[in-house]
Amino acid sequence: MIHEFSRTQLLTGAAGLDRLRDSTVLVFGVGGVGSHCIEALARSGIGRLIIVDPDRVALTNINRQSIAFHSTVGRLKTQVMRERILDINPGAVVMTSELFILPGNLDAFFAGIPWKPDYVVDAIDTVSAKLAIAAYAHNHGIPLIASMGTGNKLHPELFEITDIGKTSVCPLCKVMRRELKRLGVPGLKVLYSREQPIKPLPGDEETKRRSVPASISFVPPTAGLLIAGEVIRNLAGI
């Protein structure tokens, strides 16, 4: 019988597609990386998705986020993403949270979700939260992949998925390596770029924030799709 995921099944097989349908993926962050990752997960038939982001769609999100349109500016990112997921796969189960993740509330967050995730994706920017997520996943045996910096870059072909101990160039990776060692977390699967960051030109937002990272339509989305591919292959047993 023809269905939404017939072409996917030609690659995964029926058993692989069933494994995706029975999986729960938790994604922290519905931005340029996270929104495209979530959409790819939904289009691959992931059965349960938990998405976490406190923010609303902003005008400056339109250049890179899959949920950002003039018609969605001002709406909660999680709610727009949920609608998009269910329009792709009405059979999916979607849980949303607008919690701003901090080291102090992460345990309570995990205690409050109805399913243990089969995979966690970290697509947020806050270093302290990224470290807390990495430590939690390590301590509880949950597979995790974390996105490192995707701003100020123009070459998505330089993205790579590896252990953080093998990374170079990326300033965020350097900080994370040091702090993960301090926390006793021996490794972390990351997506990072070998591209040297570009210095952004002055812009209108500089008066509101000291440093606004530059972004473009094809870099964060590529990162999100690469992360989704890693998760899907692992869960489907490919």
HELIX and SHEET records of a PDB file:
HELIX    1   1 SER A    6  ARG A   21  1                                  16    
HELIX    2   2 GLY A   32  ARG A   43  1                                  12    
HELIX    3   3 LEU A   59  ASN A   61  5                                   3    
HELIX    4   4 LYS A   77  ILE A   88  1                                  12    
HELIX    5   5 LEU A  106  GLY A  112  1                                   7    
HELIX    6   6 VAL A  127  HIS A  140  1                                  14    
HELIX    7   7 PRO A  156  LEU A  158  5                                   3    
HELIX    8   8 ILE A  164  LYS A  166  5                                   3    
HELIX    9   9 PRO A  171  LEU A  183  1                                  13    
HELIX   10  10 ASP A  204  THR A  207  5                                   4    
HELIX   11  11 PRO A  220  ALA A  236  1                                  17    
SHEET    1   A 7 VAL A  93  SER A  97  0                                        
SHEET    2   A 7 ARG A  48  VAL A  52  1                                        
SHEET    3   A 7 THR A  24  PHE A  28  1                                        
SHEET    4   A 7 TYR A 119  ASP A 122  1                                        
SHEET    5   A 7 LEU A 144  SER A 147  1                                        
SHEET    6   A 7 LYS A 189  SER A 193  1                                        
SHEET    7   A 7 PHE A 159  ASP A 163 -1                                        
END                                                                             
